[in-house]
Amino acid sequence: MTALPTTLEAARRGTATASPPTAQRDPATGADVALRVLDRCRDLVRPALEEAVGRLHPWVGEMAAYSFGWCEVGGAPAVASGGKGVRQALAVLGSEAAGAPGRAGVAAAVAVELVHTFSLLHDDIMDGDADRRGRPTVWKAYGTGPAVLAGDALFALAVETLAAQPRGAQAVRTLSAALGDLVRGQADDLLFADRPWTGPERVRPDEYRAMAERKTGALLGCAAALGAVLGGAGPGTAAALDRAGRHLGVAFQIVDDVLGIWGDPRVTGKPVHGDLRERKKTFPVLVALGSPLGGRVAALLETGDAPETAAALIEEAGGRSAAMTEARRHLTAVETALAGSPLATGAADDLRSLLAYLVRRDT
């Protein structure tokens, strides 16, 4: 899935030094609080996640452990990064926001982490990506068939984990709905690549918003909502957390799009103008294609020969400013969703600190 982006202001300037646009105003303080939250939630969830993976077939379990960064091919221990555990943290905080202890959301955190990893295994195959977090992807390390099998096993394990909980039926329904949206978003994203740059069949910005909400936002919202469900929250609280996660997902995706064109490679880890070279139909591009300069933008993108010129023209056409405005709109919607729900104070503060941090770069 999509990597989580830097701050809106950083995307506007092509750097990563600005403060987050949400609750935390001091970037150092906000990052410190969020990192402590992530560490605390990972420590809480890791034993249960290891226990769940340990129930898999040994070979499949090795591939799962490799994908989490726990081992190398063959099973030797590894110290590779398995990511920050954003979704599992959202599940734990969702439970705490409902007034329950964090451990009540551990099963939700395990299930969401399993599903997220399942989606990454399959995404890497569909996108032909050979590396993730500095190591060969599972399909490159073990083969395409084994990687598909490992992804399927993780999905089944996630459902089994939730079904065993006291509110398991409701939790499984929540997860199933999010997965349905994720698949729709992934399908739309794949189909967008084959649609023309211009004309009546071109991809519109509103289609892109819907795709981003499903592909990126659905699982973020599901994580927080699942934690709330297992924590005993009412449907209103779970729905509010789901809305917040979905809006956050759209903001993530759009800011990532801006960084994919104008971001500093030293910060993003991506080549400058990388998305233009790959001819991706990102939000700033779609806005520019719908402007009076759209024909010129399309001609440049079709050849892919002058990404610097294309980037300048997209900015002149309003693509960059429109993207930043759209991302800010969704971040405002995140705050509105959280403010409109009766969340436990301490957990709500931790949640806001984490969300503020998440508009920075995540791996």
C-alpha positions as CSV (number, residue, x, y, z in Angstrom):
1,M,0.0,0.0,0.0
2,T,0.9,3.6,-0.1
3,A,3.7,4.9,2.1
4,L,2.6,7.6,4.5
5,P,3.8,11.1,3.5
6,T,5.5,14.1,5.1
7,T,3.7,17.2,6.3
8,L,1.5,19.3,4.0
9,E,3.9,22.2,4.3
10,A,6.8,20.0,3.5
11,A,5.1,18.8,0.4
12,R,4.4,22.3,-0.6
13,R,8.1,23.3,-0.3
14,G,9.6,20.0,-1.3
15,T,11.2,19.5,2.2
16,A,10.4,17.7,5.4
17,T,11.1,20.3,8.1
18,A,7.7,21.9,8.6
19,S,5.4,21.4,11.5
20,P,2.4,19.1,11.2
21,P,-1.0,20.8,10.4
22,T,-2.9,19.1,13.1
23,A,-3.0,19.1,16.9
24,Q,0.7,19.1,17.7
25,R,2.4,22.4,16.9
26,D,6.0,21.5,18.1
27,P,7.3,19.0,15.6
28,A,9.9,17.5,18.0
29,T,7.3,17.2,20.8
30,G,4.8,15.7,18.4
31,A,7.2,13.2,17.0
32,D,8.5,12.2,20.4
33,V,5.0,11.5,21.7
34,A,4.0,9.6,18.6
35,L,7.1,7.5,18.6
36,R,6.4,6.6,22.2
37,V,2.9,5.6,21.3
38,L,4.1,3.5,18.4
39,D,6.7,1.8,20.6
40,R,4.1,1.1,23.4
41,C,1.6,-0.4,20.9
42,R,4.2,-2.5,19.1
43,D,5.4,-3.9,22.5
44,L,1.8,-4.8,23.4
45,V,0.9,-6.4,20.1
46,R,4.2,-8.2,19.1
47,P,3.7,-11.3,21.4
48,A,0.2,-11.9,20.1
49,L,1.3,-11.4,16.5
50,E,4.2,-13.9,16.9
51,E,1.8,-16.4,18.4
52,A,-0.6,-16.0,15.5
53,V,2.1,-16.4,12.9
54,G,3.4,-19.4,14.8
55,R,0.1,-21.3,14.1
56,L,0.8,-21.2,10.3
57,H,2.4,-24.0,8.3
58,P,6.2,-23.7,9.0
59,W,7.1,-22.7,5.5
60,V,4.3,-20.2,5.2
61,G,5.1,-18.9,8.6
62,E,8.7,-18.3,7.6
63,M,7.5,-16.2,4.6
64,A,5.3,-14.3,7.0
65,A,8.1,-13.8,9.4
66,Y,10.3,-12.6,6.5
67,S,7.7,-10.1,5.5
68,F,7.6,-8.7,9.0
69,G,11.4,-8.4,9.1
70,W,11.8,-11.1,11.8
71,C,14.0,-13.5,9.7
72,E,16.0,-14.0,6.6
73,V,15.2,-16.5,3.8
74,G,15.8,-19.8,5.4
75,G,14.7,-18.7,8.9
76,A,17.9,-17.1,10.3
77,P,17.0,-14.2,12.7
78,A,17.0,-10.7,11.1
79,V,17.0,-7.2,12.3
80,A,15.3,-5.7,9.2
81,S,12.7,-3.0,9.6
82,G,9.1,-4.3,9.6
83,G,7.6,-0.9,9.5
84,K,6.4,1.3,12.4
85,G,3.2,-0.6,13.0
86,V,0.9,2.3,12.3
87,R,-2.3,0.3,11.8
88,Q,-1.8,-1.9,14.9
89,A,-1.3,1.3,16.9
90,L,-4.5,2.7,15.5
91,A,-6.3,-0.4,16.7
92,V,-4.9,-0.2,20.2
93,L,-5.7,3.5,20.4
94,G,-9.2,2.8,19.1
95,S,-9.8,0.5,22.0
96,E,-8.4,3.0,24.5
97,A,-10.5,5.8,22.9
98,A,-13.6,3.7,23.7
99,G,-12.6,3.6,27.3
100,A,-11.2,0.1,27.4
101,P,-7.6,-1.0,28.1
102,G,-5.3,-1.2,25.1
103,R,-5.1,-5.0,25.4
104,A,-8.7,-5.2,24.4
105,G,-7.7,-4.0,21.0
106,V,-4.7,-6.4,20.5
107,A,-6.7,-9.0,18.5
108,A,-7.9,-6.2,16.2
109,A,-4.3,-5.0,15.9
110,V,-3.1,-8.4,15.0
111,A,-5.8,-8.9,12.4
112,V,-5.2,-5.6,10.8
113,E,-1.4,-6.1,10.7
114,L,-2.0,-9.5,9.1
115,V,-4.3,-8.1,6.5
116,H,-2.0,-5.1,5.7
117,T,0.9,-7.5,5.2
118,F,-1.3,-9.8,3.0
119,S,-2.2,-6.8,0.9
120,L,1.5,-5.8,0.5
121,L,2.5,-9.3,-0.6
122,H,-0.1,-9.2,-3.4
123,D,0.5,-5.5,-4.3
124,D,4.2,-6.2,-4.8
125,I,3.3,-9.0,-7.2
126,M,0.8,-6.9,-9.1
127,D,3.1,-3.9,-9.3
128,G,6.2,-6.0,-10.1
129,D,8.1,-4.4,-7.2
130,A,11.3,-6.2,-6.4
131,D,12.3,-4.5,-3.2
132,R,10.5,-3.4,0.0
133,R,12.3,-1.7,3.0
134,G,15.7,-2.5,1.5
135,R,15.2,-6.2,1.0
136,P,13.8,-8.4,-1.8
137,T,10.0,-8.6,-1.7
138,V,8.6,-12.0,-0.7
139,W,7.8,-13.0,-4.3
140,K,11.3,-12.2,-5.4
141,A,12.8,-14.1,-2.4
142,Y,10.5,-17.2,-2.5
143,G,8.7,-17.1,-5.8
144,T,5.3,-15.8,-7.0
145,G,3.2,-18.8,-6.1
146,P,4.6,-19.1,-2.6
147,A,4.0,-15.3,-2.0
148,V,0.4,-15.6,-3.1
149,L,0.0,-18.6,-0.8
150,A,1.5,-16.7,2.1
151,G,-0.8,-13.7,1.5
152,D,-3.8,-16.0,1.5
153,A,-2.7,-17.6,4.7
154,L,-2.3,-14.2,6.4
155,F,-5.8,-13.2,5.3
156,A,-7.4,-16.4,6.7
157,L,-5.4,-16.0,9.9
158,A,-6.7,-12.5,10.4
159,V,-10.3,-13.6,10.0
160,E,-9.7,-16.5,12.4
161,T,-8.1,-14.1,15.0
162,L,-11.1,-11.8,15.0
163,A,-13.8,-14.6,14.9
164,A,-12.5,-15.9,18.2
165,Q,-13.2,-12.7,20.1
166,P,-16.4,-12.0,22.1
167,R,-17.5,-9.4,19.6
168,G,-16.0,-11.4,16.7
169,A,-19.0,-11.4,14.4
170,Q,-19.3,-7.7,14.4
171,A,-15.5,-7.3,14.0
172,V,-15.4,-9.7,11.0
173,R,-18.2,-7.8,9.4
174,T,-16.2,-4.5,9.9
175,L,-13.0,-6.1,8.4
176,S,-14.9,-7.6,5.5
177,A,-16.4,-4.3,4.5
178,A,-13.0,-2.6,4.6
179,L,-11.4,-5.4,2.5
180,G,-14.2,-5.1,0.0
181,D,-13.3,-1.4,-0.4
182,L,-9.6,-2.1,-0.5
183,V,-10.1,-4.5,-3.4
184,R,-12.3,-2.0,-5.2
185,G,-9.7,0.7,-4.8
186,Q,-6.9,-1.6,-6.0
187,A,-9.0,-2.6,-9.0
188,D,-9.6,1.1,-9.9
189,D,-6.0,1.9,-9.5
190,L,-4.9,-0.8,-11.9
191,L,-7.6,0.2,-14.4
192,F,-6.6,3.9,-14.3
193,A,-3.2,3.0,-15.8
194,D,-4.9,2.0,-19.1
195,R,-7.2,5.0,-19.4
196,P,-6.3,7.9,-21.7
197,W,-4.8,11.1,-20.6
198,T,-7.5,13.2,-22.2
199,G,-11.0,12.9,-23.6
200,P,-14.2,11.6,-22.1
201,E,-12.6,8.5,-20.7
202,R,-9.8,10.2,-18.8
203,V,-9.6,9.7,-15.0
204,R,-11.3,12.5,-13.1
205,P,-10.2,13.8,-9.7
206,D,-13.4,12.7,-8.0
207,E,-12.7,9.1,-9.2
208,Y,-9.2,9.4,-7.8
209,R,-10.5,10.5,-4.4
210,A,-12.8,7.5,-4.2
211,M,-9.9,5.2,-5.2
212,A,-7.6,6.6,-2.5
213,E,-10.2,6.4,0.2
214,R,-10.8,2.7,-0.6
215,K,-7.2,1.6,-1.3
216,T,-5.4,3.6,1.4
217,G,-8.1,4.9,3.8
218,A,-10.3,1.9,4.3
219,L,-7.7,-0.1,6.3
220,L,-6.6,2.9,8.3
221,G,-10.2,3.5,9.3
222,C,-10.9,-0.1,9.9
223,A,-8.0,-0.4,12.3
224,A,-9.2,2.3,14.6
225,A,-12.9,1.1,14.3
226,L,-12.0,-2.5,15.0
227,G,-10.2,-1.5,18.2
228,A,-13.2,0.4,19.3
229,V,-15.5,-2.5,18.5
230,L,-13.5,-4.9,20.5
231,G,-13.2,-2.3,23.2
232,G,-17.0,-2.2,23.6
233,A,-17.7,1.1,21.8
234,G,-21.0,1.9,20.3
235,P,-21.6,2.1,16.6
236,G,-21.3,5.9,16.5
237,T,-17.8,5.9,18.0
238,A,-16.6,3.2,15.7
239,A,-18.0,4.9,12.7
240,A,-16.4,8.2,13.6
241,L,-13.0,6.6,13.9
242,D,-13.5,4.8,10.6
243,R,-14.3,8.2,8.9
244,A,-11.3,9.8,10.4
245,G,-9.0,7.0,9.1
246,R,-10.5,7.2,5.6
247,H,-10.1,10.9,5.3
248,L,-6.5,10.5,6.6
249,G,-5.8,7.9,4.0
250,V,-6.9,10.3,1.2
251,A,-4.7,13.1,2.6
252,F,-1.8,10.6,2.9
253,Q,-2.2,9.6,-0.8
254,I,-2.5,13.1,-2.2
255,V,0.5,14.5,-0.2
256,D,2.5,11.4,-1.3
257,D,1.5,12.3,-4.9
258,V,2.9,15.9,-4.5
259,L,6.1,14.5,-3.1
260,G,6.3,12.0,-5.9
261,I,6.7,15.0,-8.3
262,W,8.3,17.8,-6.2
263,G,9.7,16.0,-3.1
264,D,13.3,16.1,-2.1
265,P,14.9,12.7,-2.9
266,R,17.1,13.0,0.3
267,V,13.8,13.0,2.3
268,T,11.5,10.8,0.3
269,G,14.0,8.2,-0.9
270,K,12.5,8.5,-4.4
271,P,14.1,10.0,-7.5
272,V,13.0,13.5,-8.3
273,H,10.0,13.6,-10.7
274,G,9.8,9.8,-10.2
275,D,6.0,9.6,-10.6
276,L,6.2,11.6,-13.9
277,R,8.8,9.3,-15.3
278,E,6.6,6.3,-14.4
279,R,3.6,8.2,-16.0
280,K,1.4,7.8,-12.9
281,K,-2.0,9.4,-12.9
282,T,-1.7,11.1,-9.6
283,F,-3.9,13.8,-8.2
284,P,-1.9,16.9,-9.3
285,V,-1.6,15.4,-12.8
286,L,-5.3,14.8,-13.1
287,V,-6.1,18.4,-12.0
288,A,-3.7,19.7,-14.5
289,L,-5.1,17.5,-17.3
290,G,-8.5,19.1,-16.7
291,S,-7.2,22.6,-17.0
292,P,-6.7,24.8,-20.2
293,L,-3.1,23.5,-20.2
294,G,-4.2,19.9,-20.2
295,G,-3.3,19.2,-23.8
296,R,0.2,20.3,-23.3
297,V,0.5,18.4,-20.1
298,A,-0.8,15.2,-21.8
299,A,1.7,15.6,-24.7
300,L,4.6,15.8,-22.2
301,L,3.4,12.9,-20.1
302,E,2.9,10.7,-23.2
303,T,6.5,11.0,-24.2
304,G,7.9,11.0,-20.7
305,D,11.0,12.8,-22.1
306,A,10.9,16.1,-20.2
307,P,9.8,15.5,-16.6
308,E,11.2,18.8,-15.3
309,T,9.1,20.7,-17.9
310,A,6.0,18.6,-17.1
311,A,6.4,19.3,-13.4
312,A,6.6,23.0,-14.0
313,L,3.6,22.9,-16.4
314,I,1.5,20.9,-13.9
315,E,2.3,23.5,-11.2
316,E,1.4,26.3,-13.6
317,A,-1.9,24.6,-14.3
318,G,-2.8,24.5,-10.6
319,G,-2.2,20.8,-9.9
320,R,0.1,21.3,-7.0
321,S,-2.0,24.0,-5.2
322,A,-5.2,22.0,-5.8
323,A,-3.6,18.9,-4.3
324,M,-2.5,20.8,-1.2
325,T,-6.0,22.3,-0.8
326,E,-7.6,18.9,-1.1
327,A,-5.3,17.3,1.4
328,R,-6.0,20.1,3.9
329,R,-9.7,19.6,3.4
330,H,-9.4,15.9,4.3
331,L,-7.2,16.6,7.4
332,T,-9.9,19.1,8.6
333,A,-12.4,16.3,8.1
334,V,-10.3,14.0,10.3
335,E,-10.4,16.6,13.2
336,T,-14.2,17.0,12.7
337,A,-14.7,13.3,12.9
338,L,-12.7,13.0,16.1
339,A,-14.2,16.1,17.7
340,G,-17.7,14.8,17.1
341,S,-17.2,11.5,19.1
342,P,-17.0,11.0,22.9
343,L,-13.5,9.6,23.1
344,A,-11.6,8.9,26.3
345,T,-9.4,12.0,26.8
346,G,-5.9,10.4,27.2
347,A,-6.4,8.1,24.4
348,A,-7.8,10.8,22.2
349,D,-4.7,12.9,22.9
350,D,-2.4,10.0,21.9
351,L,-4.5,9.4,18.8
352,R,-4.1,13.1,17.8
353,S,-0.4,13.0,18.4
354,L,-0.1,9.9,16.2
355,L,-2.2,11.4,13.4
356,A,-0.1,14.6,13.5
357,Y,3.0,12.5,13.2
358,L,1.6,10.4,10.4
359,V,1.5,13.3,8.1
360,R,5.3,13.0,8.2
361,R,7.1,10.2,6.3
362,D,6.3,6.6,7.3
363,T,8.0,3.4,6.1
